[in-house]
Amino acid sequence: MLIRYKKSFEKIAMGLMSFMPTEKDIKQLQLSMKMYEEDKANRLFLWKEEDIIGLVGIKIGEETILIQHISVSPSHRNEGIGKKMISTLREMHPDKRFESTEHTERFLSKCIYEETE
């Protein structure tokens, strides 16, 4: 289930986000977290099953959703969690076109391709 980020999940979210190649530096990681907390166009969601095991960060535009961050706990990778997060976001925003950054492009392309098969 996709849930909205709350400050009480900060340590878990930072841990998951730190798996992104752009977030290896603690200062950059803190800036990214601050962006999601302060900018209304940027939203951070967590994937919760029994525990929180995934994260997806988006920027909502007028016609687009930009996937800025996506990460799944290493112990839950290759279980389709990332695809479930993208699919849920697409259900939440059916009228928007999904875009990626250079760091999320490969993953997003794979998710959309598999959805259309």
Backbone as ProteinMPNN parsed JSONL, in Angstrom:
{"seq_chain_A": "MLIRYKKSFEKIAMGLMSFMPTEKDIKQLQLSMKMYEEDKANRLFLWKEEDIIGLVGIKIGEETILIQHISVSPSHRNEGIGKKMISTLREMHPDKRFESTEHTERFLSKCIYEETE", "coords_chain_A": {"N_chain_A": [[0.849, -1.178, 0.0], [0.542, 2.188, -0.841], [1.632, 4.927, 0.943], [1.464, 8.266, 2.196], [4.327, 10.248, 2.876], [5.377, 11.036, 6.177], [6.793, 13.085, 8.723], [7.499, 11.479, 10.877], [8.418, 9.192, 9.692], [10.919, 9.742, 8.816], [13.644, 8.715, 9.205], [13.497, 6.116, 8.155], [12.716, 6.707, 5.534], [14.936, 8.216, 4.678], [16.9, 6.262, 4.804], [16.025, 4.448, 2.806], [16.066, 6.171, 0.581], [18.747, 6.675, 0.39], [19.808, 4.658, -1.13], [19.654, 5.474, -3.721], [21.62, 6.558, -6.493], [22.16, 9.311, -6.611], [21.985, 10.193, -4.053], [23.996, 9.618, -2.234], [25.658, 11.289, -0.779], [25.415, 12.787, 2.356], [24.618, 15.44, 2.792], [23.319, 16.088, 0.369], [21.265, 14.22, 0.494], [19.856, 15.153, 2.749], [19.015, 17.636, 1.713], [17.295, 16.773, -0.321], [15.303, 15.489, 1.185], [14.318, 17.688, 2.598], [13.267, 19.161, 0.477], [11.036, 17.567, -0.249], [9.556, 17.846, 2.056], [8.948, 20.571, 2.178], [8.151, 21.682, -0.307], [5.21, 21.842, -2.022], [4.638, 20.776, -4.556], [6.301, 18.635, -4.779], [6.225, 15.328, -3.799], [6.461, 12.685, -1.485], [6.241, 9.245, -1.224], [5.67, 6.207, 0.563], [6.074, 2.668, 0.434], [4.198, 0.318, 1.984], [4.036, -2.799, 3.437], [4.079, -5.297, 5.547], [6.111, -3.994, 6.793], [7.737, -0.838, 6.086], [8.966, -0.771, 2.912], [9.634, 0.369, 0.527], [10.088, 3.315, -1.549], [8.968, 6.205, -3.238], [9.492, 9.175, -4.952], [7.982, 12.049, -6.207], [7.366, 14.714, -8.582], [4.802, 16.867, -9.148], [3.412, 18.099, -12.005], [1.538, 20.285, -14.238], [0.673, 18.695, -16.38], [2.162, 16.465, -16.077], [3.872, 13.84, -14.253], [6.773, 13.651, -12.572], [9.079, 11.217, -11.967], [11.222, 11.259, -9.466], [12.707, 9.973, -7.475], [13.154, 6.558, -6.709], [13.065, 3.662, -4.833], [13.784, 0.494, -3.414], [13.913, -1.624, -0.627], [16.847, -3.583, -0.284], [16.454, -6.283, 0.494], [13.965, -6.848, -0.48], [13.92, -6.613, -3.179], [13.315, -7.294, -6.675], [10.783, -8.328, -6.394], [8.684, -7.076, -7.462], [7.862, -4.728, -6.246], [8.584, -2.039, -6.855], [7.305, -1.771, -9.334], [4.667, -2.027, -8.507], [4.424, 0.322, -7.009], [4.679, 2.303, -9.02], [2.51, 1.605, -10.655], [0.354, 2.084, -8.901], [0.626, 4.851, -8.539], [0.071, 5.643, -11.152], [-2.604, 4.937, -11.298], [-3.602, 6.757, -9.449], [-3.146, 9.137, -10.75], [-4.342, 9.27, -13.487], [-4.63, 10.981, -15.631], [-2.237, 12.147, -16.191], [1.002, 12.403, -17.75], [3.771, 10.317, -17.388], [7.094, 10.974, -16.449], [10.701, 10.742, -16.312], [13.807, 11.025, -14.462], [17.312, 11.076, -15.332], [18.249, 9.12, -13.672], [16.09, 7.563, -12.986], [15.006, 6.707, -15.283], [15.512, 4.21, -16.727], [14.288, 2.318, -15.061], [11.598, 3.25, -14.927], [10.844, 3.087, -17.638], [10.94, 0.315, -18.003], [8.883, -0.498, -16.243], [6.59, 0.667, -17.409], [6.637, -0.508, -19.921], [6.244, -3.227, -19.264], [3.695, -3.08, -18.188], [2.155, -2.627, -20.425], [2.304, -4.922, -21.885]], "CA_chain_A": [[0.0, 0.0, 0.0], [1.287, 3.437, -0.949], [1.223, 5.896, 1.959], [2.133, 9.568, 2.113], [5.419, 10.457, 3.829], [5.217, 11.901, 7.345], [8.068, 13.337, 9.407], [7.82, 10.358, 11.775], [9.061, 8.159, 8.881], [12.105, 10.353, 8.222], [14.834, 7.852, 9.192], [13.241, 5.025, 7.209], [12.736, 7.298, 4.192], [16.32, 8.573, 4.348], [17.605, 5.0, 4.563], [15.64, 3.957, 1.485], [16.506, 7.112, -0.446], [20.214, 6.623, 0.288], [20.184, 3.668, -2.152], [19.695, 6.152, -5.022], [22.993, 7.021, -6.768], [22.294, 10.756, -6.395], [21.773, 10.511, -2.632], [25.057, 9.013, -1.424], [26.188, 12.334, 0.093], [24.431, 13.091, 3.402], [24.085, 16.799, 2.576], [22.357, 15.997, -0.729], [20.128, 13.465, 1.026], [19.094, 16.074, 3.599], [18.363, 18.615, 0.836], [16.176, 16.097, -0.988], [14.238, 15.294, 2.171], [13.754, 19.02, 2.86], [12.465, 19.503, -0.694], [9.758, 16.864, -0.147], [8.815, 18.346, 3.214], [8.575, 21.987, 2.077], [7.6, 22.066, -1.61], [3.946, 21.127, -2.224], [4.636, 20.067, -5.842], [7.096, 17.422, -4.583], [5.588, 14.435, -2.82], [7.181, 11.453, -1.194], [5.361, 8.157, -0.797], [6.335, 5.004, 1.04], [5.324, 1.438, 0.186], [4.131, -0.422, 3.239], [3.372, -4.09, 3.525], [4.167, -5.394, 7.002], [7.035, -2.904, 7.103], [7.964, 0.076, 4.955], [10.025, -1.42, 2.146], [9.907, 1.086, -0.711], [9.911, 4.764, -1.55], [8.93, 6.864, -4.541], [9.375, 10.623, -4.845], [7.491, 12.606, -7.468], [7.067, 16.141, -8.716], [3.561, 16.957, -9.9], [3.267, 19.239, -12.907], [0.176, 20.429, -14.761], [0.343, 17.565, -17.246], [3.135, 15.393, -15.887], [4.397, 13.366, -12.972], [8.192, 13.344, -12.721], [9.585, 10.269, -10.965], [12.543, 11.769, -9.083], [13.382, 8.953, -6.671], [12.45, 5.291, -6.493], [13.991, 2.776, -4.147], [13.192, -0.636, -2.694], [14.854, -2.261, 0.291], [17.552, -4.674, -0.974], [15.904, -7.606, 0.824], [12.672, -7.015, -1.146], [14.061, -6.328, -4.612], [12.881, -8.329, -7.619], [9.474, -8.848, -5.989], [7.664, -6.266, -8.123], [7.44, -3.618, -5.386], [8.709, -0.798, -7.626], [6.228, -1.761, -10.337], [3.407, -1.76, -7.782], [4.396, 1.745, -6.66], [4.405, 3.06, -10.247], [1.14, 1.291, -11.066], [-0.546, 2.79, -7.981], [0.704, 6.274, -8.896], [-0.633, 5.82, -12.432], [-4.032, 4.895, -10.964], [-3.913, 7.999, -8.744], [-2.999, 10.26, -11.69], [-4.512, 8.7, -14.836], [-4.633, 12.042, -16.642], [-0.899, 12.733, -16.313], [2.062, 11.674, -18.44], [4.863, 10.047, -16.465], [8.433, 11.258, -16.936], [11.747, 10.272, -15.402], [15.114, 11.673, -14.487], [18.275, 10.13, -15.895], [18.471, 8.04, -12.701], [14.894, 6.718, -12.854], [14.515, 6.428, -16.642], [15.527, 2.787, -17.059], [13.29, 1.622, -14.261], [10.264, 3.67, -15.343], [10.604, 2.51, -18.96], [10.673, -1.11, -17.794], [7.562, -0.633, -15.611], [5.544, 1.027, -18.365], [6.673, -1.524, -20.96], [5.639, -4.456, -18.743], [2.26, -2.829, -18.014], [1.47, -2.643, -21.728], [2.379, -6.269, -22.494]], "C_chain_A": [[0.894, 1.239, 0.0], [0.749, 4.422, 0.088], [2.044, 7.171, 1.802], [3.195, 9.678, 3.212], [4.98, 11.388, 4.958], [6.579, 12.004, 8.023], [8.474, 12.173, 10.324], [8.498, 9.201, 11.024], [10.405, 8.621, 8.324], [13.306, 9.405, 8.137], [14.677, 6.704, 8.207], [13.349, 5.555, 5.784], [14.166, 7.653, 3.773], [17.143, 7.313, 4.051], [17.3, 4.45, 3.174], [16.165, 4.868, 0.374], [18.023, 7.041, -0.642], [20.689, 5.559, -0.702], [20.238, 4.278, -3.551], [21.116, 6.674, -5.27], [23.214, 8.504, -6.482], [22.282, 11.136, -4.921], [22.828, 9.889, -1.718], [25.655, 10.007, -0.421], [25.102, 12.749, 1.089], [23.81, 14.476, 3.221], [23.03, 16.792, 1.466], [21.088, 15.267, -0.272], [19.24, 14.358, 1.897], [18.361, 17.132, 2.772], [17.157, 18.003, 0.129], [15.009, 15.9, -0.021], [13.537, 16.624, 2.46], [12.844, 19.453, 1.702], [11.08, 18.841, -0.6], [8.909, 17.383, 1.008], [8.259, 19.748, 2.985], [7.886, 22.39, 0.772], [6.37, 21.212, -1.928], [3.888, 20.346, -3.537], [5.404, 18.75, -5.758], [6.461, 16.585, -3.486], [6.377, 13.146, -2.701], [6.18, 10.439, -0.665], [6.211, 6.974, -0.372], [5.446, 3.811, 0.728], [5.392, 0.604, 1.452], [3.395, -1.732, 3.028], [3.319, -4.358, 5.023], [5.054, -4.274, 7.526], [7.089, -1.969, 5.9], [9.173, -0.459, 4.196], [10.366, -0.702, 0.84], [9.586, 2.558, -0.586], [9.843, 5.244, -2.99], [8.681, 8.349, -4.316], [9.007, 11.207, -6.19], [7.393, 14.121, -7.405], [5.862, 16.228, -9.639], [3.536, 18.256, -10.697], [1.827, 19.308, -13.397], [-0.245, 19.217, -15.575], [1.203, 16.335, -16.986], [3.352, 15.022, -14.424], [5.847, 12.996, -13.244], [8.603, 12.402, -11.596], [11.022, 10.677, -10.66], [13.369, 10.741, -8.326], [12.518, 7.7, -6.652], [13.46, 4.313, -5.916], [13.204, 1.69, -3.415], [14.287, -1.232, -1.821], [15.525, -3.443, -0.414], [16.964, -6.058, -0.693], [14.546, -7.87, 0.168], [12.735, -6.71, -2.64], [13.674, -7.552, -5.432], [11.593, -9.029, -7.187], [8.343, -8.039, -6.617], [7.172, -5.074, -7.323], [7.491, -2.291, -6.152], [7.603, -0.679, -8.658], [4.883, -1.469, -9.688], [3.303, -0.284, -7.422], [4.049, 2.588, -7.885], [2.962, 2.833, -10.702], [0.122, 2.036, -10.195], [-0.543, 4.283, -8.28], [-0.042, 6.551, -10.199], [-2.15, 5.766, -12.224], [-4.473, 6.189, -10.28], [-3.937, 9.202, -9.685], [-3.16, 9.775, -13.135], [-4.431, 9.731, -15.966], [-3.245, 12.629, -16.907], [0.055, 11.798, -17.053], [3.227, 11.51, -17.455], [6.203, 10.273, -17.149], [9.444, 10.824, -15.884], [12.95, 11.201, -15.453], [16.079, 10.676, -15.125], [18.493, 8.935, -14.967], [17.263, 7.131, -12.53], [14.372, 6.252, -14.217], [14.444, 4.935, -16.968], [14.429, 2.028, -16.331], [11.873, 1.969, -14.721], [9.913, 3.077, -16.709], [10.24, 1.034, -18.845], [9.269, -1.32, -17.212], [6.444, -0.378, -16.627], [5.487, -0.017, -19.482], [5.965, -2.796, -20.482], [4.136, -4.294, -18.518], [1.511, -2.981, -19.333], [1.531, -4.008, -22.411], [1.113, -7.053, -22.278]], "O_chain_A": [[1.87, 1.321, 0.745], [-0.446, 4.716, 0.109], [3.18, 7.14, 1.328], [2.974, 9.246, 4.344], [4.304, 12.391, 4.729], [7.412, 11.107, 7.901], [9.663, 11.92, 10.518], [9.089, 8.324, 11.654], [10.97, 7.962, 7.452], [13.925, 9.308, 7.078], [15.624, 6.358, 7.5], [13.989, 4.941, 4.93], [14.554, 7.411, 2.63], [17.982, 7.312, 3.15], [18.206, 4.036, 2.451], [16.65, 4.389, -0.651], [18.52, 7.319, -1.733], [21.861, 5.557, -1.078], [20.799, 3.678, -4.467], [21.751, 7.181, -4.345], [24.326, 8.912, -6.149], [22.545, 12.289, -4.58], [22.561, 9.661, -0.539], [26.104, 9.613, 0.656], [23.975, 13.034, 0.683], [22.619, 14.664, 3.468], [21.976, 17.412, 1.602], [19.976, 15.664, -0.619], [18.015, 14.318, 1.787], [17.224, 17.487, 3.084], [16.116, 18.649, -0.002], [13.854, 16.126, -0.384], [12.31, 16.677, 2.554], [11.783, 20.038, 1.923], [10.066, 19.494, -0.848], [7.68, 17.36, 0.939], [7.211, 20.089, 3.533], [7.115, 23.35, 0.757], [6.481, 19.996, -2.085], [3.164, 19.355, -3.628], [5.185, 17.85, -6.569], [6.196, 17.072, -2.388], [6.884, 12.601, -3.682], [5.38, 10.735, 0.222], [7.315, 6.764, -0.873], [4.22, 3.917, 0.751], [6.465, 0.235, 1.929], [2.278, -1.763, 2.51], [2.561, -3.684, 5.721], [4.78, -3.684, 8.571], [6.553, -2.275, 4.835], [10.263, -0.587, 4.754], [11.279, -1.115, 0.125], [8.911, 2.993, 0.347], [10.568, 4.752, -3.855], [7.772, 8.732, -3.58], [9.641, 10.902, -7.201], [7.345, 14.722, -6.332], [5.889, 15.732, -10.766], [3.626, 19.352, -10.145], [0.995, 18.484, -13.016], [-1.384, 18.761, -15.475], [1.001, 15.288, -17.6], [3.055, 15.786, -13.506], [6.119, 12.117, -14.062], [8.491, 12.742, -10.418], [11.924, 10.475, -11.472], [14.583, 10.648, -8.511], [11.292, 7.783, -6.587], [14.563, 4.155, -6.438], [12.122, 1.927, -2.878], [15.443, -1.329, -2.232], [14.844, -4.227, -1.076], [16.98, -6.918, -1.573], [14.027, -8.984, 0.245], [11.698, -6.564, -3.287], [13.702, -8.684, -4.95], [11.341, -10.173, -7.563], [7.171, -8.288, -6.333], [6.164, -4.465, -7.683], [6.542, -1.508, -6.098], [7.027, 0.395, -8.836], [4.057, -0.749, -10.251], [2.226, 0.304, -7.516], [3.214, 3.488, -7.799], [2.276, 3.779, -11.09], [-0.866, 2.56, -10.71], [-1.599, 4.916, -8.276], [-0.709, 7.577, -10.33], [-2.894, 6.474, -12.902], [-5.587, 6.663, -10.503], [-4.661, 10.169, -9.448], [-2.217, 9.858, -13.922], [-4.191, 9.378, -17.121], [-3.096, 13.511, -17.754], [-0.069, 10.575, -16.988], [3.613, 12.461, -16.775], [6.426, 9.827, -18.275], [9.099, 10.573, -14.73], [13.091, 12.034, -16.348], [15.691, 9.546, -15.424], [18.878, 7.858, -15.422], [17.392, 6.036, -11.983], [13.407, 5.49, -14.289], [13.413, 4.455, -17.438], [13.733, 1.2, -16.918], [11.041, 1.077, -14.886], [8.79, 2.612, -16.906], [9.326, 0.563, -19.523], [8.55, -2.222, -17.642], [5.469, -1.127, -16.686], [4.401, -0.372, -19.94], [5.171, -3.376, -21.223], [3.384, -5.26, -18.641], [0.36, -3.417, -19.35], [0.864, -4.216, -23.424], [1.011, -8.196, -22.723]]}, "name": "protein", "num_of_chains": 1, "seq": "MLIRYKKSFEKIAMGLMSFMPTEKDIKQLQLSMKMYEEDKANRLFLWKEEDIIGLVGIKIGEETILIQHISVSPSHRNEGIGKKMISTLREMHPDKRFESTEHTERFLSKCIYEETE"}
